[in-house]
Amino acid sequence: MVNHRGWSVMKTKSIYRKQSPRTIALYIFLLFAFSIFFFVFNAGNIEQQQINPISVQKTDEELWDPPSTRGLRPCAHPKRRYKGTRGSGRYLTVNCNGGLNQMRTGISDMVAVAHIMNATLVIPKLDKQSFWQDSSAFSDIFDELHFITTLQKDVRIVKQLPKELELVPRARKHFTSWSSMGYYKEMTQLWNEYQVIHVVKSDSRLANNDLPLDIQRLRCRAMYHALRFSPPIESLGKELVDRLRTQSGKYIALHLRYEKDMLAFTGCTSGLTDAESEELRIMRENTKHWKVKDINPTEQRKGGFCPLTPKEVGMFLRAIGYPPSTLIYVASGEIYGGDARLSELKSYFPNLVFKEKLATKEELNAFAKHATQSAALDYIVSLESDVFVPSYSGNMARAIEGHRRFLGHRKTISPDRKGLVKLFDELERGNIRTSSFSELVWQMHKNRKGAPRKRKGPSPGAKGKERFRTEESFYENPYHECICSPKGI
Ligand SMILES: *[C@@H]1O[C@H](CO)[C@@H](O)[C@H](O)[C@H]1NC(C)=O
């Protein structure tokens, strides 16, 4: 053993000793020549790889880990001086409008409004006329008792208006959108004449910013603590999350907002047939509360105002680096164009699951006719996912992104739609290679993964009312009011 080793060392030494510098130079040259030959020989294969759009390998941490919270934590508790209101004898009745998430934020705002106006809040009535045509009552969607008791130190909430007030005249109010604290203080004058104020619409009635900290915190208590879903929804939602976790440990929740109403409303027709585009145009024409009728789909898409198509979502996720084996839960209503429209997305990500596949028919029966309840299931599965990706920045995307920020900045990747469609088109025209496409997409989304940041202010140039409308929604990013530094405020 010892001998053998000694021999090899001696031999190595002797080889080196015998070589002249010229021979060494020759060796180096040969090695160099050989690598060039090897490179040229394989160039064909390298080219192949670039055409095949598989992105640069990303690590598990890069793909799945949440951004750093920098020690921030949720804080929805009131300040020391805060007092709840118990206003009795004055009632606020509310008609919610919109889909599940528009109603959720509307209800949370109405809790704050009832507090400001020192009124008793009557459990709101949910929208039955929207596109979603859902007959569900508040208690079908939310845990009513939990809602009332969680907020009992803040506002008095009752299930119904007292019998003796049912027939008294009410003040029917369309409260001004994005109103301030002062506006609602002024509205308390209505109590001189009325005992009941009826709020006709609940969406966006309260400003996002410049409200007292305690009002903002109350909105968070309502939204994140009090508005728990009803027990049947909560339990099936948790069950679906468990099933996904057993299947693969980690999953992406993809909110694929590719439903008929959204496409008709936004006027986006990319990838649709002429007949489909026409069907959507007619729907838009006939929907009274959609004010904009004449839309140029090309301009709309270029501006980043269209939801990504299922195909585009697939290209996006693979460019970011998610492997084909990734489990993707699709949170969505009925996809416009059905299964056929999902073929490209499915061909790269075969582990695409819908709740219809994850739950049994019996389990879903109770929810089948109730779009809002199905949306609530999607909400739970999306909230709990490792990564949340919305294809469009609608009410659901905003609400879930904000809730995930509140709970500890869980990872949410928000596609830069305007930037992406530009890249998709460049790729299509052959102006960029797939490998650089992936790199560009990765770079473009470096700072769009849900890390802590301040809420965005109004759009530059926006004036008057427009300023309030263009501010980032409070519920999309309740930082800093409801997300505190380790020391707290
Ligand atoms: C709220 O209303 C009640 C009567 O319902 C009244 O006693 C109380 O003083 C009011 N609180 C405030 C802050 O106005």
The ligand as a Gaussian input file, in Angstrom:
#p B3LYP/6-31G(d) Opt

LIG

0 1
 C      -73.610000      56.917000      20.264000
 O      -75.010000      56.799000      20.386000
 C      -75.473000      56.554000      21.699000
 C      -76.973000      56.463000      21.653000
 O      -77.377000      55.462000      20.788000
 C      -75.049000      57.679000      22.631000
 O      -75.444000      57.380000      23.955000
 C      -73.550000      57.856000      22.554000
 O      -73.166000      58.997000      23.306000
 C      -73.103000      58.052000      21.107000
 N      -71.654000      58.091000      21.040000
 C      -70.989000      59.032000      20.379000
 C      -69.507000      58.930000      20.422000
 O      -71.545000      59.897000      19.768000

